[in-house]
């Protein structure tokens, strides 16, 4: 595959020319109007399988932590690194992988991430100690990041623009179903096998997804700009320090340590942003944030996922510690939320092809806000039905927001910057979930079990903020047909 011409440094070419993409010279050139139906089916299948595996993997690891800690003779506090190593690896590599996708093609980055995820899943299954498992999980996080950073960008080239809404609705459906069945799958596997099989089952599905990817994923436009290693390092340092400061604050570490970590994150973040302003195709897409729809959609995404993150962490504590429900009952009580998302997200995706995404997303987030407030105001001893309808209301609102918001984020970015937009989609989701979970830990640390209700109230506040940001999209200049 031939290279695109390099970017001259003598300033002779204009900024627009430096940003101009070049075609990936291949037997299958870019298809801006989408792939043929048969190839499209295979292409969306590989993405659906991989997204489901990554979503299941997060839920499975959380469920299996106590079992893993016991089997590896590790302390419960140390076993958290099985989750943290994965999340940290994902967070610090999303934007770099998205940038690599623009340079080398989304197909290449996706296949690399999928192969790494599959191979590291096998290494996780063969781990003999907690450090070896944590290291393998970090590699697995890098693989998942390679996939997550470009999967939405690929969807843009798989489907024609007029069907982008239903495409992202389908992806939301896959995520919701995988999240709903994750704890059940983990419990079922652990009932008949040991914990290594939780990771080993990824291998055959990963192989199938890789074969489908090689067969069907489109070759996309490639940008001529070079990969900026300095930006990649600043990105990793900034997000590592930010996550460290948030996590330490949530666990009531010394204020000095928290302030030092947070101040360092702000400093390196400022340097990171300043550097991006000087680049023709920045790793952190500051060029996209000047577009009002993209900026508001990113804010909407971060706030809504902070709400979901707070709810998904606080509710299990509330159900078990406050209401006295069993672990099995708690899992069942959590199910109406993702199942409602699975029902509403595809519908909202189709509607987003006809109606303004700001209106659809805002209405969905209003419903989410009402559901969160209803959860906060539950009676002292609610019945299963009283809990279930509140959870379903939240899920319906979240699903109705999710698909239109994804469409807005991708549609407001030019095709050659699809990688940057895709990276921000994943980054805003993970950052929002991290902030929401950290605030729950802080509330529990300060108020014990009473903190769960306060945390739900905080989540409702995030949902209200997200709704306001979504409605603002109705009054700002539109771009990309959204």
C-alpha positions as CSV (number, residue, x, y, z in Angstrom):
1,X,0.0,0.0,0.0
2,X,1.6,3.3,-1.1
3,X,2.2,6.1,1.3
4,X,0.6,9.5,1.1
5,X,2.9,12.4,0.4
6,X,4.5,13.9,3.5
7,X,3.7,17.3,4.9
8,X,6.3,20.0,4.0
9,X,7.6,22.1,6.8
10,X,8.5,25.2,4.8
11,X,5.0,26.7,5.0
12,X,4.5,26.7,1.3
13,X,1.2,24.8,1.5
14,X,-1.9,26.3,3.1
15,X,-3.5,24.9,6.3
16,X,-6.3,23.6,4.3
17,X,-3.9,21.7,2.0
18,X,-2.0,20.3,4.9
19,X,-5.3,18.9,6.3
20,X,-6.4,17.5,2.9
21,X,-6.7,13.7,3.1
22,X,-5.3,11.3,0.5
23,X,-7.0,8.2,-0.7
24,X,-5.9,4.8,0.7
25,X,-4.6,3.2,-2.5
26,X,-6.1,-0.2,-2.3
27,X,-8.3,-2.6,-4.4
28,X,-11.2,-1.3,-2.3
29,X,-11.2,2.5,-2.4
30,X,-13.3,4.6,0.1
31,X,-17.0,4.4,-0.4
32,X,-18.5,7.6,0.9
33,X,-22.0,6.4,0.2
34,X,-21.6,3.2,2.2
35,X,-20.8,-0.4,1.3
36,X,-22.8,-2.8,-0.8
37,X,-25.4,-4.6,1.3
38,X,-23.6,-7.9,1.6
39,X,-20.3,-6.4,2.5
40,X,-22.1,-4.0,4.9
41,X,-23.6,-6.9,6.8
42,X,-20.2,-8.5,7.3
43,X,-18.6,-5.2,8.3
44,X,-21.2,-4.2,10.9
45,X,-21.1,-7.8,12.2
46,X,-17.4,-7.6,13.1
47,X,-17.9,-4.3,14.8
48,X,-21.0,-5.6,16.7
49,X,-19.1,-8.6,17.9
50,X,-16.1,-6.6,19.1
51,X,-18.2,-3.9,20.8
52,X,-20.1,-6.6,22.6
53,X,-16.9,-8.4,23.7
54,X,-15.4,-5.1,25.1
55,X,-18.7,-4.3,26.9
56,X,-19.1,-7.8,28.3
57,X,-15.4,-7.8,29.4
58,X,-15.8,-4.8,31.6
59,X,-18.9,-6.2,33.3
60,X,-17.4,-9.7,33.6
61,X,-14.2,-8.5,35.3
62,X,-16.2,-6.5,37.9
63,X,-18.4,-9.4,38.7
64,X,-15.4,-11.9,39.0
65,X,-13.1,-9.7,41.2
66,X,-13.8,-11.5,44.5
67,X,-13.2,-14.9,42.9
68,X,-10.0,-13.8,41.2
69,X,-8.7,-12.3,44.4
70,X,-9.3,-15.5,46.3
71,X,-7.8,-17.7,43.7
72,X,-4.7,-15.6,43.2
73,X,-4.3,-15.1,47.0
74,X,-4.4,-11.4,46.6
75,X,-5.9,-8.7,48.8
76,X,-9.3,-7.3,47.7
77,X,-7.9,-3.8,47.5
78,X,-5.0,-5.0,45.3
79,X,-7.4,-6.9,43.0
80,X,-8.9,-3.6,41.9
81,X,-5.9,-3.3,39.6
82,X,-7.5,-5.9,37.4
83,X,-10.1,-3.3,36.5
84,X,-8.0,-0.1,36.9
85,X,-5.2,-1.4,34.6
86,X,-7.7,-2.0,31.8
87,X,-9.5,1.4,32.3
88,X,-6.3,3.4,32.5
89,X,-4.9,1.8,29.4
90,X,-8.1,2.6,27.5
91,X,-8.2,6.2,28.6
92,X,-4.7,7.2,27.8
93,X,-4.6,5.6,24.4
94,X,-8.0,6.5,22.8
95,X,-7.0,9.8,21.3
96,X,-3.6,8.5,20.0
97,X,-5.2,5.5,18.4
98,X,-7.9,7.8,16.8
99,X,-5.0,9.9,15.4
100,X,-3.3,6.8,14.0
101,X,-6.6,5.8,12.4
102,X,-6.6,9.1,10.4
103,X,-3.0,8.6,9.4
104,X,-2.9,4.9,8.5
105,X,-6.6,4.1,8.0
106,X,-9.3,3.1,10.5
107,X,-9.4,-0.4,9.1
108,X,-5.7,-1.0,10.1
109,X,-6.0,0.4,13.6
110,X,-9.3,-1.5,14.2
111,X,-7.7,-4.9,13.1
112,X,-4.6,-4.2,15.1
113,X,-6.7,-3.5,18.2
114,X,-8.9,-6.5,17.7
115,X,-5.9,-8.9,17.3
116,X,-4.2,-7.4,20.4
117,X,-7.5,-7.7,22.4
118,X,-7.9,-11.3,21.4
119,X,-4.3,-12.3,22.0
120,X,-4.2,-10.5,25.4
121,X,-7.5,-12.2,26.4
122,X,-5.6,-15.5,26.0
123,X,-2.8,-14.2,28.1
124,X,-5.3,-13.1,30.8
125,X,-6.6,-16.7,30.9
126,X,-3.1,-18.0,31.4
127,X,-2.1,-15.5,34.1
128,X,-0.5,-17.0,37.1
129,X,-0.4,-14.1,39.5
130,X,-2.2,-10.8,40.1
131,X,0.7,-8.7,38.6
132,X,0.7,-10.9,35.4
133,X,-3.1,-10.6,35.2
134,X,-3.0,-6.8,35.6
135,X,-0.3,-6.5,32.9
136,X,-2.3,-8.6,30.6
137,X,-5.4,-6.6,31.3
138,X,-3.5,-3.4,30.4
139,X,-2.6,-5.0,27.0
140,X,-6.3,-6.0,26.7
141,X,-7.3,-2.3,27.4
142,X,-4.9,-1.1,24.7
143,X,-6.5,-3.6,22.3
144,X,-10.0,-2.5,23.3
145,X,-8.9,1.2,22.8
146,X,-7.7,0.5,19.3
147,X,-11.2,-0.8,18.5
148,X,-13.2,1.8,20.4
149,X,-11.3,4.7,19.0
150,X,-12.3,4.1,15.4
151,X,-15.4,1.9,15.4
152,X,-17.8,4.8,15.1
153,X,-15.7,6.4,12.4
154,X,-15.9,3.1,10.5
155,X,-19.6,3.0,10.8
156,X,-19.7,6.3,9.0
157,X,-18.1,4.7,6.0
158,X,-20.0,1.4,6.2
159,X,-23.5,3.0,6.0
160,X,-24.7,5.7,3.6
161,X,-25.2,9.1,5.3
162,X,-29.0,8.9,5.2
163,X,-28.9,5.7,7.3
164,X,-26.3,6.8,9.9
165,X,-28.9,7.3,12.5
166,X,-30.1,3.7,12.5
167,X,-26.5,2.5,12.3
168,X,-25.5,4.2,15.6
169,X,-28.8,3.0,17.0
170,X,-27.8,-0.6,16.3
171,X,-24.5,0.0,18.0
172,X,-26.3,1.4,21.0
173,X,-28.5,-1.7,21.0
174,X,-25.5,-4.0,21.1
175,X,-23.9,-2.1,24.0
176,X,-27.1,-2.1,26.0
177,X,-27.8,-5.9,25.5
178,X,-24.2,-6.7,26.4
179,X,-24.3,-4.6,29.5
180,X,-27.6,-6.2,30.5
181,X,-26.4,-9.8,30.2
182,X,-22.8,-9.2,31.4
183,X,-23.3,-10.1,35.1
184,X,-25.5,-13.0,34.1
185,X,-22.9,-14.4,31.7
186,X,-20.1,-14.0,34.4
187,X,-22.2,-15.8,37.0
188,X,-23.1,-18.6,34.5
189,X,-19.4,-19.1,33.5
190,X,-18.3,-19.1,37.1
191,X,-21.0,-21.6,38.0
192,X,-19.5,-24.2,35.7
193,X,-15.8,-23.2,35.2
194,X,-12.9,-21.3,36.7
195,X,-12.4,-17.5,36.2
196,X,-9.7,-17.9,33.4
197,X,-12.5,-19.1,31.1
198,X,-14.1,-15.6,31.5
199,X,-11.2,-14.3,29.3
200,X,-10.7,-17.4,27.2
201,X,-14.2,-17.3,25.7
202,X,-13.1,-14.0,24.0
203,X,-10.6,-15.9,21.8
204,X,-12.9,-17.7,19.3
205,X,-15.2,-14.8,19.0
206,X,-12.2,-12.5,18.4
207,X,-10.9,-14.7,15.7
208,X,-14.2,-14.8,13.9
209,X,-14.5,-11.0,14.2
210,X,-10.9,-10.6,12.8
211,X,-11.7,-12.7,9.8
212,X,-14.8,-10.7,9.1
213,X,-12.9,-7.5,9.5
214,X,-10.2,-8.5,7.0
215,X,-12.9,-9.6,4.5
216,X,-15.3,-6.6,4.8
217,X,-14.0,-3.4,6.5
218,X,-13.7,-0.5,4.1
219,X,-10.4,1.3,3.2
220,X,-10.9,4.9,4.2
221,X,-9.3,8.3,3.5
222,X,-5.9,8.8,5.0
223,X,-4.5,12.1,6.3
224,X,-1.0,13.2,5.3
225,X,-0.1,14.6,8.8
226,X,2.5,12.8,10.9
227,X,1.8,11.2,14.3
228,X,2.8,13.6,17.1
229,X,4.6,11.6,19.8
230,X,4.8,14.7,22.1
231,X,1.0,15.0,22.0
232,X,0.6,11.3,22.8
233,X,2.9,11.6,25.8
234,X,1.1,14.8,27.1
235,X,-2.2,13.0,26.6
236,X,-1.1,10.0,28.6
237,X,0.3,12.1,31.4
238,X,-2.7,14.4,31.6
239,X,-5.3,11.7,31.8
240,X,-3.2,9.5,34.1
241,X,-2.9,12.4,36.6
242,X,-6.5,13.3,36.2
243,X,-7.8,9.8,36.9
244,X,-5.3,9.5,39.8
245,X,-6.5,12.7,41.4
246,X,-10.2,11.8,40.9
247,X,-9.7,8.3,42.4
248,X,-7.6,9.5,45.3
249,X,-10.2,12.2,46.1
250,X,-13.0,9.7,46.0
251,X,-11.1,7.5,48.5
252,X,-10.3,10.4,50.8
253,X,-6.6,10.4,50.3
254,X,-4.5,13.2,51.7
255,X,-5.6,16.6,50.3
256,X,-2.0,17.4,49.5
257,X,-1.6,14.4,47.2
258,X,-4.9,15.1,45.5
259,X,-4.1,18.7,44.9
260,X,-0.6,18.0,43.6
261,X,-2.0,15.4,41.2
262,X,-4.9,17.6,40.1
263,X,-2.7,20.6,39.7
264,X,-0.2,18.6,37.6
265,X,-3.1,17.3,35.5
266,X,-4.2,20.9,34.8
267,X,-0.7,22.0,33.9
268,X,0.1,19.2,31.5
269,X,-3.5,19.5,30.2
270,X,-2.9,23.2,29.4
271,X,0.3,22.4,27.6
272,X,-1.4,19.6,25.7
273,X,-4.2,21.9,24.6
274,X,-1.8,24.7,23.6
275,X,0.2,22.3,21.5
276,X,-3.0,21.1,19.7
277,X,-3.8,24.6,18.7
278,X,-0.6,24.8,16.7
279,X,-1.2,21.5,14.8
280,X,-3.0,21.1,11.4
281,X,-4.8,17.9,12.6
282,X,-4.6,17.9,16.4
283,X,-4.8,14.7,18.4
284,X,-7.2,16.4,20.8
285,X,-9.6,17.7,18.1
286,X,-9.7,21.4,19.2
287,X,-10.5,22.2,15.5
288,X,-13.8,20.3,16.0
289,X,-14.7,22.0,19.3
290,X,-15.0,25.3,17.5
291,X,-18.1,23.8,15.9
292,X,-21.0,24.5,18.3
293,X,-22.9,21.3,17.6
294,X,-19.8,19.2,18.2
295,X,-18.8,21.0,21.4
296,X,-22.4,20.8,22.8
297,X,-22.8,17.1,21.8
298,X,-19.5,16.3,23.6
299,X,-20.6,18.1,26.8
300,X,-24.0,16.3,26.5
301,X,-22.2,13.0,26.3
302,X,-19.9,13.5,29.2
303,X,-22.7,14.7,31.5
304,X,-25.1,12.0,30.6
305,X,-22.5,9.3,31.1
306,X,-21.5,10.8,34.4
307,X,-25.2,10.4,35.4
308,X,-25.2,6.8,34.2
309,X,-21.9,6.1,35.9
310,X,-23.2,7.5,39.2
311,X,-26.4,5.4,38.9
312,X,-24.7,2.1,38.0
313,X,-22.3,2.3,40.9
314,X,-24.6,3.7,43.6
315,X,-27.7,1.6,42.9
316,X,-26.1,-1.8,43.7
317,X,-25.0,-0.4,47.1
318,X,-28.5,1.0,47.6
319,X,-30.3,-2.2,46.7
320,X,-28.0,-4.4,48.9
321,X,-27.0,-2.2,51.8
322,X,-30.1,0.0,52.2
323,X,-32.9,-2.3,50.9
324,X,-31.3,-5.6,51.9
325,X,-31.7,-7.3,48.5
326,X,-29.5,-10.2,47.5
327,X,-26.8,-10.0,44.9
328,X,-28.9,-12.0,42.5
329,X,-31.9,-9.7,43.1
330,X,-29.7,-6.7,42.6
331,X,-28.6,-7.9,39.2
332,X,-32.3,-8.4,38.2
333,X,-33.3,-5.0,39.5
334,X,-30.5,-3.4,37.4
335,X,-31.7,-5.1,34.2
336,X,-34.7,-2.8,33.2
337,X,-32.3,0.1,32.5
338,X,-30.2,-1.5,29.8
339,X,-33.2,-3.4,28.4
340,X,-35.1,-0.1,28.0
341,X,-32.0,1.3,26.2
342,X,-32.1,-1.7,23.9
343,X,-35.7,-0.9,23.0
344,X,-35.5,2.9,22.5
345,X,-32.0,3.4,21.0
346,X,-32.8,1.9,17.6
347,X,-36.1,3.8,17.4
348,X,-34.3,7.1,18.3
349,X,-31.7,6.3,15.7
350,X,-34.3,6.1,13.0
351,X,-36.1,9.2,14.2
352,X,-32.8,11.2,14.2
353,X,-32.8,10.8,10.4
354,X,-36.0,12.9,10.3
355,X,-35.9,15.2,13.4
356,X,-33.4,17.5,15.0
357,X,-31.0,15.6,17.2
358,X,-31.0,18.5,19.8
359,X,-34.7,18.0,20.3
360,X,-34.6,14.2,20.5
361,X,-31.6,14.2,22.8
362,X,-33.0,16.9,25.0
363,X,-36.4,15.1,25.4
364,X,-34.6,11.8,26.2
365,X,-32.5,13.5,28.8
366,X,-35.5,15.1,30.4
367,X,-37.0,11.6,30.8
368,X,-33.7,10.4,32.2
369,X,-33.7,13.4,34.7
370,X,-37.3,12.5,35.8
371,X,-36.3,8.9,36.2
372,X,-33.3,9.7,38.3
373,X,-35.4,12.1,40.5
374,X,-37.9,9.3,41.0
375,X,-35.2,6.9,42.0
376,X,-33.9,9.5,44.5
377,X,-37.4,9.9,46.0
378,X,-38.3,6.2,46.3
379,X,-40.3,5.1,49.4
380,X,-38.3,3.5,52.3
381,X,-39.4,-0.1,51.2
382,X,-40.2,0.0,47.5
383,X,-41.6,-3.0,45.8
384,X,-39.9,-4.7,42.8
385,X,-42.4,-2.9,40.5
386,X,-41.8,0.5,42.0
387,X,-38.1,0.0,41.4
388,X,-38.4,-1.5,37.9
389,X,-40.6,1.2,36.3
390,X,-38.2,3.9,37.6
391,X,-35.2,2.0,36.1
392,X,-37.0,1.5,32.9
393,X,-37.8,5.2,32.7
394,X,-34.2,6.0,33.1
395,X,-33.1,3.5,30.5
396,X,-35.7,4.7,28.0
397,X,-34.6,8.3,28.4
398,X,-30.9,7.3,28.1
399,X,-31.5,5.2,25.0
400,X,-33.5,8.0,23.3
401,X,-30.6,10.4,23.8
402,X,-27.7,8.1,22.9
403,X,-28.3,7.4,19.2
404,X,-29.1,11.0,18.2
405,X,-26.1,12.3,20.1
406,X,-23.8,9.8,18.4
407,X,-25.2,10.9,15.0
408,X,-24.6,14.6,15.9
409,X,-21.0,14.0,17.0
410,X,-20.1,12.2,13.8
411,X,-22.3,14.3,11.4
412,X,-20.8,17.6,12.7
413,X,-17.3,16.5,11.8
414,X,-15.9,16.4,8.3
415,X,-15.2,12.9,6.9
416,X,-11.4,13.4,7.1
417,X,-11.7,14.1,10.9
418,X,-13.9,11.1,11.7
419,X,-11.1,9.6,13.7
420,X,-10.9,12.6,16.0
421,X,-14.7,12.6,16.4
422,X,-14.7,8.9,17.1
423,X,-12.0,9.3,19.7
424,X,-13.9,12.0,21.5
425,X,-17.0,9.9,21.6
426,X,-15.2,7.1,23.5
427,X,-13.2,9.6,25.7
428,X,-16.2,11.6,26.8
429,X,-18.0,8.4,27.7
430,X,-15.2,6.9,29.8
431,X,-14.4,10.3,31.4
432,X,-18.0,10.8,32.3
433,X,-18.4,7.3,33.8
434,X,-15.1,7.8,35.8
435,X,-16.3,11.1,37.2
436,X,-19.7,9.6,38.1
437,X,-18.2,6.6,39.8
438,X,-15.7,8.7,41.7
439,X,-18.5,11.0,43.0
440,X,-20.4,8.0,44.3
441,X,-17.2,6.8,46.2
442,X,-16.9,10.3,47.7
443,X,-20.6,10.3,48.8
444,X,-20.2,6.9,50.3
445,X,-17.1,7.9,52.1
446,X,-18.7,11.0,53.6
447,X,-22.2,9.7,54.3
448,X,-21.9,5.9,54.4
449,X,-25.0,4.2,53.0
450,X,-27.0,7.5,53.0
451,X,-24.6,8.6,50.4
452,X,-26.2,6.4,47.8
453,X,-29.3,8.6,47.7
454,X,-27.2,11.8,47.5
455,X,-25.2,10.2,44.6
456,X,-28.4,9.5,42.7
457,X,-29.4,13.2,43.2
458,X,-26.0,14.2,41.8
459,X,-26.6,12.0,38.9
460,X,-30.0,13.7,38.3
461,X,-28.1,17.0,38.3
462,X,-25.8,15.8,35.5
463,X,-28.8,14.6,33.5
464,X,-30.4,18.1,33.8
465,X,-27.2,19.7,32.7
466,X,-27.0,17.3,29.7
467,X,-30.5,18.1,28.7
468,X,-29.9,21.8,28.7
469,X,-26.8,21.3,26.6
470,X,-28.8,19.2,24.1
471,X,-31.5,21.8,23.7
472,X,-28.9,24.5,23.1
473,X,-28.1,22.6,19.9
474,X,-31.4,23.8,18.5
475,X,-30.3,27.5,18.5
476,X,-26.6,27.2,17.3
477,X,-25.4,27.1,13.7
478,X,-25.8,23.6,12.4
479,X,-23.1,21.6,10.5
480,X,-23.0,18.3,8.7
481,X,-26.7,18.0,8.2
482,X,-27.5,17.6,11.9
